Amino acid sequence: KYASEQFILELLPVLDSFDRACDHAKETAGDDETIGGFFMIQKQFHNVLDKLGVKEIETLNQPFDPNVHQAISQEEAEDVEPDTVIKEMQKGYKLHEKVIRPSMVVVSK
């Protein structure tokens, strides 16, 4: 059930970089055909991980949970309950029910 965990952990930094590149491509709006290709590859990548049982951990506006979140800082935030995740710095993932990488988050004071 967890045999692919190490392989997936090696791929996640590549996915992080690719996701950031796609976000940047949206902002700069270059060649539509090239950008469309990037998004197709991104979707394929996420679909493969989904088939392997890898799921993203929900973070934004969720109560801080040390079992799935790694707080890297705290910030004052108006209209937000204390100990609520207000920013996601790096996505976290579960393989089936097991956390294989916690989400790096900023938490409200």
C-alpha positions in Angstrom: 0.0 0.0 0.0 2.9 2.4 0.8 5.5 0.9 -1.5 5.6 4.0 -3.7 6.0 6.5 -0.8 9.7 7.2 -1.3 9.3 7.6 -5.1 6.4 10.0 -4.6 8.5 12.0 -2.0 11.2 12.4 -4.7 8.7 13.7 -7.2 6.9 16.2 -5.0 9.6 18.9 -5.3 9.4 18.6 -9.1 5.7 19.0 -8.9 6.1 22.1 -6.6 8.4 23.7 -9.2 6.1 22.8 -12.1 3.1 24.2 -10.2 5.0 27.5 -9.6 6.0 27.7 -13.3 2.3 27.2 -14.3 1.3 30.0 -11.8 4.0 32.3 -13.3 2.8 31.4 -16.8 -0.7 32.5 -16.0 0.6 35.8 -14.7 2.8 36.6 -17.7 0.4 35.2 -20.3 2.9 34.3 -23.0 2.2 32.0 -25.9 -1.3 30.5 -25.4 -0.4 27.2 -27.0 2.7 26.7 -24.8 0.8 27.6 -21.7 -2.0 25.3 -22.6 0.6 22.5 -22.9 2.0 23.3 -19.5 -1.5 23.0 -17.9 -2.2 19.7 -19.6 1.0 18.3 -18.3 0.2 19.7 -14.8 -3.2 18.0 -14.9 -1.7 14.7 -16.0 0.9 14.9 -13.2 -1.9 15.5 -10.6 -4.0 12.7 -12.1 -1.2 10.2 -11.8 -0.6 11.1 -8.2 -4.4 10.8 -7.6 -4.4 7.3 -9.1 -1.5 6.3 -6.7 -3.6 7.5 -3.7 -1.9 10.8 -3.2 -4.1 13.7 -2.0 -3.3 17.3 -1.2 -3.9 18.4 2.4 -6.5 21.1 2.9 -4.8 24.2 4.5 -6.3 27.6 3.9 -8.8 28.8 6.5 -8.5 25.4 8.4 -7.7 25.2 12.1 -4.0 24.5 12.6 -3.4 20.8 13.0 0.1 19.7 14.0 -0.6 16.3 12.6 -0.8 17.6 9.0 0.6 21.2 9.2 4.0 22.5 9.9 3.8 26.1 11.1 6.7 28.2 9.9 5.5 31.5 11.3 2.6 33.4 12.9 1.0 36.6 11.7 -1.6 39.0 13.0 -4.8 38.6 11.0 -8.0 40.6 11.4 -11.3 38.8 11.3 -9.6 35.4 11.6 -9.7 33.1 14.6 -6.4 32.5 16.3 -4.5 29.3 15.2 -6.1 29.3 11.7 -4.0 28.7 8.6 -3.8 31.9 6.6 -1.1 31.1 4.1 0.2 28.0 2.5 3.9 28.1 1.7 4.3 24.5 0.5 1.6 22.0 -0.2 1.3 18.9 2.0 0.3 15.5 0.8 -1.1 12.3 2.2 -0.6 8.8 0.7 -3.9 7.1 1.4 -4.4 8.1 5.1 -0.7 8.6 5.9 0.9 12.1 5.9 4.0 11.9 3.7 4.7 15.6 3.7 3.0 18.1 6.0 1.9 21.4 4.6 4.2 24.4 5.5 1.9 27.1 6.7 1.6 30.5 8.3 -0.9 30.6 11.2 -2.9 33.5 12.6 -2.1 34.8 16.1 
